[in-house]
Amino acid sequence: MNIEEMLEKLDKGLDVRVKVRHMTFTGKCPTYSKVAAIITNSAVGKVDELADAKIAAMTVTGWEGVTEADIFPDDGDSTVLVPFDPMLFEKIIYDKGEWWKAISSKVTESVMKRQAIKDDSIKNSQAGTTAKQ
């Protein structure tokens, strides 16, 4: 496998899709260390944002099925789909608890599964083996 194929494989392993009611959010999972740092910093009060909202904000790169009414519940049109815009998402995500709770939960689960696989791989590798070059 060449470097380009490895990078593509690593990127593909980070893909995430989260369904919240009729909406689907897509993105790339952050690394284990980034998620752990966000959770730790939030727990000790070093950040203003909630960890779940911060994780959602850094993960989502697209959505499907989001309407004006999802953004403006009081007077938005539920028949008008809103195209994803990163600035719009960044502006609204911190006020959308239902969204960030579901997104963060899925991301954290995915990150922890990936880390467990890596940890098991390290434990199961034989000491003293050498990689092919």
C-alpha positions as CSV (number, residue, x, y, z in Angstrom):
1,M,0.0,0.0,0.0
2,N,1.5,3.4,-0.9
3,I,1.2,6.6,1.2
4,E,-1.7,7.9,-0.8
5,E,-3.7,4.7,-0.3
6,M,-2.8,4.7,3.4
7,L,-4.0,8.3,3.8
8,E,-7.2,7.5,2.0
9,K,-7.8,4.5,4.2
10,L,-7.2,6.5,7.3
11,D,-9.6,9.2,6.2
12,K,-12.3,6.8,5.2
13,G,-12.1,5.2,8.7
14,L,-13.0,8.6,10.2
15,D,-16.3,9.1,8.3
16,V,-19.4,9.5,10.6
17,R,-23.1,9.8,9.8
18,V,-25.6,10.7,12.6
19,K,-29.3,10.7,12.2
20,V,-31.3,13.1,14.4
21,R,-35.0,12.9,13.7
22,H,-35.4,13.6,10.0
23,M,-31.9,15.1,9.6
24,T,-28.5,13.4,8.9
25,F,-25.2,15.0,9.9
26,T,-22.0,13.9,8.2
27,G,-18.4,14.6,9.0
28,K,-15.0,13.3,10.0
29,C,-14.3,12.1,13.5
30,P,-11.5,13.9,15.4
31,T,-8.7,11.9,16.7
32,Y,-8.8,10.2,20.1
33,S,-6.4,12.7,21.6
34,K,-8.5,15.7,20.5
35,V,-11.7,14.2,21.9
36,A,-9.9,13.3,25.2
37,A,-8.5,16.8,25.5
38,I,-11.9,18.4,24.9
39,I,-13.5,16.2,27.5
40,T,-10.7,16.7,30.0
41,N,-10.6,20.5,29.5
42,S,-14.4,20.7,29.9
43,A,-14.3,18.6,33.1
44,V,-11.8,20.9,34.7
45,G,-13.4,24.1,33.5
46,K,-10.7,25.2,31.0
47,V,-13.2,25.8,28.2
48,D,-16.5,27.8,28.0
49,E,-18.2,25.4,25.7
50,L,-19.7,22.0,26.7
51,A,-17.6,19.1,25.5
52,D,-20.4,17.6,23.5
53,A,-21.1,20.8,21.6
54,K,-17.4,21.3,20.9
55,I,-17.0,17.8,19.6
56,A,-20.0,18.3,17.3
57,A,-18.7,21.6,16.1
58,M,-15.4,20.2,15.1
59,T,-16.8,17.1,13.4
60,V,-19.7,18.0,11.2
61,T,-18.9,19.0,7.6
62,G,-22.4,18.4,6.0
63,W,-26.0,17.7,6.6
64,E,-29.1,16.5,4.8
65,G,-32.7,17.2,5.5
66,V,-32.3,20.3,7.7
67,T,-35.1,22.8,7.1
68,E,-35.6,26.5,8.0
69,A,-37.9,25.3,10.8
70,D,-35.1,23.2,12.3
71,I,-33.0,26.4,12.6
72,F,-35.9,28.8,13.4
73,P,-38.6,26.7,15.2
74,D,-40.9,29.6,15.7
75,D,-41.2,30.9,12.2
76,G,-39.0,28.8,9.8
77,D,-40.6,27.1,6.8
78,S,-40.5,23.3,7.3
79,T,-40.7,22.8,3.5
80,V,-37.5,24.8,2.7
81,L,-34.3,22.7,2.9
82,V,-31.2,24.6,4.0
83,P,-27.9,23.8,2.3
84,F,-25.0,23.1,4.7
85,D,-22.8,26.1,5.4
86,P,-19.9,25.8,7.9
87,M,-20.4,29.3,9.3
88,L,-24.1,28.7,9.8
89,F,-23.5,25.4,11.5
90,E,-20.8,27.0,13.8
91,K,-23.3,29.8,14.7
92,I,-26.2,27.5,15.7
93,I,-24.7,24.2,17.0
94,Y,-24.1,25.5,20.5
95,D,-27.9,26.2,20.9
96,K,-29.0,22.8,19.4
97,G,-28.6,20.4,22.3
98,E,-30.5,17.6,20.6
99,W,-28.1,17.8,17.7
100,W,-24.8,18.0,19.6
101,K,-25.8,15.3,22.1
102,A,-26.5,12.8,19.4
103,I,-23.5,13.8,17.3
104,S,-21.0,13.8,20.2
105,S,-22.3,10.4,21.4
106,K,-21.8,8.8,18.0
107,V,-18.4,10.4,17.6
108,T,-17.2,9.4,21.0
109,E,-18.4,5.9,20.5
110,S,-16.6,5.7,17.1
111,V,-13.4,7.2,18.5
112,M,-13.3,4.8,21.5
113,K,-13.9,1.8,19.2
114,R,-11.0,2.9,17.0
115,Q,-8.8,3.4,20.0
116,A,-9.7,0.0,21.5
117,I,-8.8,-1.7,18.2
118,K,-5.4,0.1,18.1
119,D,-4.8,-0.8,21.8
120,D,-5.6,-4.5,21.1
121,S,-3.4,-4.5,18.1
122,I,-0.5,-3.2,20.2
123,K,-1.1,-5.7,22.9
124,N,-1.3,-8.6,20.5
125,S,1.8,-7.7,18.5
126,Q,4.8,-9.7,19.3
127,A,7.8,-7.9,20.8
128,G,10.9,-7.9,18.7
129,T,9.2,-8.3,15.4
130,T,10.4,-6.1,12.6
131,A,8.3,-4.4,9.9
132,K,8.9,-5.0,6.2
133,Q,10.6,-2.2,4.4
